[in-house]
Amino acid sequence: MSWIKELAKRWRLRLSLALLTAAFFILFDEAVTEGYVFDPIDVINGRITHEKLFLLFLILGLILGLRRR
């Protein structure tokens, strides 16, 4: 059963890396399309924005990557 834990650990780390990569691609897209990287006003906006997606992916990626068991 230890191989199952090892496989789960690797998937968690891969998912973490994928989420962090997506977060930085969102920042890059924001810089290219909008001309700025991060606008704090868009975080409190009611709509789904690049900034909210960036924060969501960043936080999830960090939590999955740093979590230890």
N, C-alpha and C positions, 0 to 999 in steps of 0.2 A: 504493500500500500504506500510505501514511501515514494515510489515512482509516480504515483498520482499527485502527491504533494509537489514533487519537483516539476511535473508538467504544468500544474496549475500556477506555480510560481513563475515559470517561464512565460506563460500566456499573460499573466498579470503584468510582467515587465514589458512584454511586447506591446500590449494594449496601452500601457503608460507612455511608451515611446511614440506610438502612433498618435495618441492624443496631444502630446507635446509638439510633435511635428505639425499636426493640423492647426494648433494654436498659433504657431509662428507663421504658417502659410496664410492664416487669416490676417495677421498683422501685415504681412507683405502685400496681400491683396488690397487691404485698406489703404496702404501707402500709395499703391499704384493707381487705384480707381478714385479715391477721394482726395489724395494729396496730403493726408495727415495719417499718423499712426494710431493714436488713441485719443478719443474725445470723452472726458469723464461725464459730460452732460448726456451722452447717449446711453450711459449705464442706467440712469434713472428714467429714461424714456420708456413708454409703455410697450413699444414695439420690440420685436426681436432685431437686434443690431449686431454688427461685427464685434463690437466691444463685449457684449454679453456672451456671444459664442466663444470669443477668445478667453474670457475669464472662466467660463464653464469648462472648456477643454484644458486650460492650464491647471485649474484646481483639481479636476479629476485625474489628470496625468500625474500631478505631484502626489496626490493621496495614494494612488495605486503604486507609484514608484517608490515611495518612502515607507509605506506600510510594511511592518515586519511581523511575522508570526513564527 
